């Protein structure tokens, strides 16, 4: 009876969503057997030839996924013996169940290798490699200490910690941004890395979901279901043709824009084995020119359609708002446009809604400043990049709004300190070179400052001298001690004082 119930459940397409990976594999075998039975029946009834096409997608660690298509016909004679006879015999004798089992074993082996115990020498080698990558990145090298914790039925904390150490210090990841990580041994942690059972996710915060990972204060909570699922489940969801289901839309979101080594291989494999039954939608943040030239992104562009939907920066936002107002036969002066821009910065959806609200409240024509002030809410969303722009431009008002917004949104103080300190250190190095008589363009190049960022950096250098920058570095050191719980004071107030000191102009040599 249990076997019959499993067969019925496997043939129900609506049950896919509730199946685990092992159930899906068994369901796939049952469905395939059902199809083979149907094919044999048709062969006997009609005495005509037909073909069965099965597409199997596999992925092994550090190798590209390949697809093998096997065509069989009833009219073909047995193949002749060749030099590859042994290979063909082996392939014939290998049952589908064995192939699936081998794939499961390969995945299990890769997971086991990732979470395997680490000796002190292995840890040192990994950290040294990460240190080398961080130093070659051109960014300030920062070492973070983290603590490992678990919640619920999630298995071994040591295995999770070993995998986390390898992943965090992978040379293709965080070290490229100047960050390296080491697990704390004395409980003094910059953040806690928690592996949580999916059902326990909401216990950290109501904003957390049982479907995703999340961050709450200094806790980075990894959903165990997503940790164990990984790329294999995603690839299996789209890589196999459905025998009974309709077309699928797979929504893949990569918040940091870096899929990693395994994810990159999976994306390339997907592009090589496109299916008409599945549509893959990938959402990425704004990528720099290096990521746009990456192999995985090039593969996506060649296989599909890439649309750039970058939000306008604050300087261009008034013009964007003016264009939206014209569509609804309204207009406003520059002061009113800037007022709206400041209150919707970083939130284009809210900006669109506020503009539509103006059309509902007031007739077509010129809007007054009083009308705009009465109607437009403060719905801005602030990010670290906006903070850096305000700091370099010396815009005290925007700096104050951004810091307040980041605090209200629960941004981590270490990340804010890192962003401000990175700009201060770069300005200090360039300022010292200018005082020594070196050309500014060469100094900017050495500091890896180019493109649109070069202009605000030059303006900041015209405003600041070496003593002011050195004082800012000492102030940043004080804030670092506060972040770590050493000393007394309000971290966000100190951020504001630090920013005000850098926005205030001091006499210096022209750049």
N, C-alpha and C positions, 0 to 999 in steps of 0.2 A: 504493500500500500504506500509506504514512504517513497519507493521508487516511482510509482505512478504519480504521486503528488508532485515530485520533483520534475517529472516530464511535463505535466500540465503547467506548472509554474514557468518552466523554460520556454514553452510555446506561447506564453502570454507576453506580448510586447510591452504592456503597461507595467510589468513587474521589473523591468530593467532598472528603473530608478532606485529601487529598494534593494537590489542585489549587491552583495559584496564581490570582490574580485574573483574569489574561488567559485562563487555561484555563477558569475558571468562566464567563466571558462567552461564550467560544466554545461551551462545553457547553450553555449556556442557549439559544444560537441553534440548535444542532443538535437539541436536545430539542423546541424549538418547531416546527422544520421537520418533525420526526417526527410530532408531534401533528397538524399541518396535513394531512399526507399521509393519516393515519388518518381524519381528518374527511372529506376528499374521497372516500375509499373508501366510507365509510358513506353519504354522500350519493348516490353512484352506485348502491349496492346496494339501499338501502331507499327511495330517493326521498322521504325525509322531511326536514323541516327540523330543524336543531340549531344550537346557539350555542356559540361559543368565547369564553370570558372570560379575558382576560389582564390581570393587575394589574402595573403598572410603578410602582416607587417611585423617585423621584429626589430628590436633595438637591444644591443649589447653595450656594456659600459665602454666608453671611449672609442666606439666604432660607429660608422654611419649605418643607419637602418637601410636594409635592402628589401625589396619586394620581389617575390617569386610568383609567377603566374603559371599554373599547371593546367594544361588543356588535355582532355581525354576524349576520344571518340570510339564508338563501337566498331568502326570499320577498319581500324588500323591493325596491321599484323604485328607480331612481337618484334621488338627491336633486335637488330643484329648485334653480335658480340663485337666489341671494340676494345681499345686500350683502357677505356673508362668503365669497363664492365663492373668492376668491384664497387665503384661509386654509385652506379645505377642500382645495383643490387641492394646496397645499403639504404639508398633513398626509398626503394620499393618496400623494403622490410620495415622501415620506420613508420609506425602508425601515427596518425594525427595526435592521439593522446600523448605519445612519447615526445613529439615535438613541443606540444604545449608544456609538458612537464619540464623539458629542457629549458624553455624560456623562463618558467617560474624559477628554476634552479639558478639560472644566470642572474635574474633580478635579486634573488635571495643572497647569492654570492657577492654581488656588488654592494648590497646593503650591509652585509656582514663585514666586508672589507672597510667600508666607510666608518663603521662603529667599532672596529677592532681596537683592542687595548693599545695604548701608546706608551712607549718607554720614554725615559727622560731624554735619551739621545734623539729619538724620533721627534719629540716636541721641540727640542732645540734646533734640529734641522729645519723643521717647518717654519719656526719663528724666524730663523736666520734668512730663509728664502723670502718670507713675507717682508722682513726688514729691508732686504736688498731691493725688492720691488717697490716698496714705499719710498725709499731714498731716490730711486730712479724716476719716480713719478713727477718730481718737480714740486710737490706739495709738502707742507710741513708734516713731519712724521709725528703721529700721535698714537700712544699705546693706551688701550682701554683694558680695564679689568672687569670681568663679569663673574657672576655666581650662577650655578646651575641648580635648578629645582624642578620638581615634578608635582603634578596634582592629578589624583585619580589613578585608574588602572592603565598605565602607559608603558609598563616595562621598566627596563634598567635605566637609571639616571646616569650611570657611568657610560653606557653605550651612547646615550644621547649626547653627553658631554664630549666624548671622543669625536663623534660626527660633527658636532658644532665647532669644535676646535679646528678640524680640518677645513670645514666650509668657510668659516670666518677668515681664516688666514690663507685661503686659496689665492694664488698669485694672479688669477684672472678677476678677482673680486675686490674687496675693500682695500687691500694694499695698494691698488692702483690709484686710490684716492688719498693715500698717505696714512691709512689707519691699519693698525695691527692689534691683535686681541690675545689676551692671556687669561686663563681661568684663575680667579683669586683663591689663595690658600688661607687667608686670614679673615675672610668675611668683609673686607673693604672693597666694595664693588661700585663701579660706575653705573652698572645696570644689572638686572636679574634676567636671565634667560630661562623661561619656564616652559616645560612640555606638559600640556594639559589635555586631559580627556575631553573630547568634544562636548559632552554634556555638562562639563564643569566650566566652560568658557564664560558664560554669563555671570558666574560667581565673582569674577574680577571686576566687571562693570556691565551695566545694562546695555551699553553700546557695543559690547562684544557679541559675536554671533557664533553659533554652534557650527557654522559652515566655514568660517574664516579664522585666521590668526588676527591678533590685535596688539595694541600697546596701551598700557595704563600706567601713567607716571613713569617710574623707572623700571617697570616690568614689561618685557617683551615676551608675549605669550604665544607659543606655537601650538596650533591646533593639531592634535595627534593624528586625526583622520587625514589631514592634508600632508602632514609629515610622512606618514606611511604610504599615501597615495602616490604623490610625486608625478613625474613625467610619464611613467609607464602606464598608469591608468588613463591619463589624458590621451596619450598616443593610441592606446587600445580603443578608446571611445571613438576616435575618428579614423583610425587606420583600418578597421575591419568593416566591410560592407554589411549592412543589416539585411537579414533575410526576410524579416517580417515588418520592420519599422519604416517610417517615413524619413524624409530628409532631416538632418540635424543641423542646428546652429550652435556652434561652440564659441562661447565668449571667453577669450583668454586675455587677462589683464596683467601687465608686467609693470608695476608701479615705479620701479627704479630704472627701467629701460635696459636692464642687463639680465638676459636669460641664463647666463652661466654656461659652462662647458657642455653639460649634459643637455640643458634646454636648447642650446644652439644646435647641437647634433639632431635633437628631436625635430626642431623646426625645419632644418634642411631635409631631413628624411620625409617629413610631411609634404614639402614642396616637390619632392621627387616622385611621390605616390599620391597625387591628388585624386580625390573621389568626387564624383558627381552627386553623391548622396549626402555630402557634408560641406557645410560652409563655415570657415574659420574666420572669426572677427577678433583682431588683436588690437588692444588699446595700449599705447605707449606714451610716456611723457615726451617733452621736447628733447630730441636727441642732438648731440653735437656732431660735428663733421666726422669724427673718428668712428662713432657708432654707426653712422649712416653708411660708412664704407666697410663695415663688418660683413663677414661672409653670410651670416644668418639673415641680416637685413637685406642684403643684395638678393638672396634667394627668394625672400618674401616679395620684394618689388618685382622680380622677374616672373614670379608665379601668379601674382594677383595685382591689386590696385592699392597704392599708397596715397593717402590724403593727409596733408599737413594742415592742422587746425590750431595753430599757435595763437594764444591770446595776445592782444596788443599790449605793449608796455604802458606804464602810467603816462609817459609823455605823449603817447599817441591815443590814449583813451578818450580825451575830450573830442578829438576829431571823429572817432568811432561813434560816440554818443550823438554828436551833431548829425552824422549821416543817418542814424536810426530815427532821430527826431524829424528829419526832412521827409522820411517815408510816410510819416503820419501828419504831414503838413504843419509841423511845429518847428520852432527855433528858439535859441537862447544865446545870451551873450557869453563871452569867454569865461567870465567869473563864475557864472552859473554852471557852465560845462565842467569847469575844474572842481566846483563844489560836488557835483554828481560823481565825478571820477574818483574823488577821494573817498566817497562813501560806498562805492561798489568795486573798489580795487580788488583784483584777483577773483572776482565772482561775476562772470559774464552772464550767467543765468539770472542772478538777482538784478544785474544791470538792465537786462532785457525786460524783466518784470516791472522795474521801477519806471522805465521809459513808457511802457504800455499803460501804467497807472496814470502818468501825466496826460496821456491821450483821453483817458476816461474822465479825469477830473476837470480838464480845461479844454476850451475850444481851440481850433486851429489858429495859428499865428504865433506872435512873439510871447515867450514865457518870461515873467519877471523873476527876480531873485527871491522875492518873498514867496511866490508860488512854489518855486523849486524847494526852498527851505521847508515849507509846510508839508510837502508831499513826499520827499525823498528820505528814506530811512537809512541808517548806517548799517549796511549789510556786507561790508568789506570783509575779505578773507586775506590774511597776510601770510607771507612765507619768508623763509630765510633769504632768498634772493632779493626780495624787496627791501629787507633790512640792510643788506650790503649796498644796494643802490643808494638808499637814503644816507648811509654813512659816508660813502664816497662823494656824493653830491653836496654834502653839508646841509641837507634839508632837515632842520630840527623838527618841524611840524610832522613831517612824514615819519621820521625816526621815532618820535614819541608815539604816534598812532600805531606804527608797526609793532613796537615792543609791547604796547598794551594789548594789541590784538593777539600776538603770539602767547602772551601770558594767559589771556582769557581762553584761548584754544587749547591750552595745556601743553605747549611745546616744551621739550626737554631743555633745561638750562645749559647742559653740556654742549648741545648742538648750537645754541645761540652763541655761547662763548667761543666755540670753535670757529664759527663764521666771522665774528668780529675780530678775533685774534689773528686769523689768517690774513685779513685785509691789513691789519696793523703791522704785522711782520713784513708783508710785501712792501708796504709804503716805507717802512723803516730802512729796509735794504736798498730800495731805489733812492731814497732821500740821501743816504750815506754816499752812494755812488755819485749823485749829483754834486754833493759837497766836495767830492774828490776831483770833480771836473770831468767825469765821464759823460758821454752823450746819452740823452734820455731814451732815444729809440733803442739803443743797444741794451740799456738797463731793463727796459720793458720786455724785450725779447728774452733776456736771461731769466727774468722772473715769470716767464710764460704768460705775460699780459698782452693780449692782442685783440683785434676785432673791436666790437662796440665797447668793450670794457676799458680800452686804452684811454678814451676821452675822459670819463669820470675819474680815473686814476691820476691823470695829468692835472685835472682841476683840484683834486685833493692835495697833490704835491705843492701846488701854488699856494695853498692855504696853510700847510703844516710845515714845521721845521723839525730838526732832529730832536731837540729837547722835548718838544710836545709829544712826539711819537714814542720816545723812550719813557716818558711819564705814563703814556697810555699802556705800554707794555707792563710796567710795574702795577698799574691799576688792574689789568687783566689777570696778573698773577694773584692779586688779592681776591678777585672774584673766583678764581679757580679754587682757592682754599675754602671760600664760602660754599661753593658747590659741593665740595667734599666733606662739608660739615665742620670745618676748622674755622674758628672765629665767630663773630657775631655780625649781623646785618641782614638786610633784605637784598637778595640777589638781583631782583628786577630793578630795584632802585639804583643799585650799583651799575647795572647795564645802562640805565638812563644817564647817570653821571658820566660814565665812560663815553657814551655817544655824544653828549653835549660838549665834552672837552675836545672831541675830534671834529665837531661841526663848527666850533668857534674859530674864526680866522686868526692866525698869528703871523707876524712879519717873517718873511722868508724870501729866498732868492727866486726870481721868476724861472719857470721851467721852459 
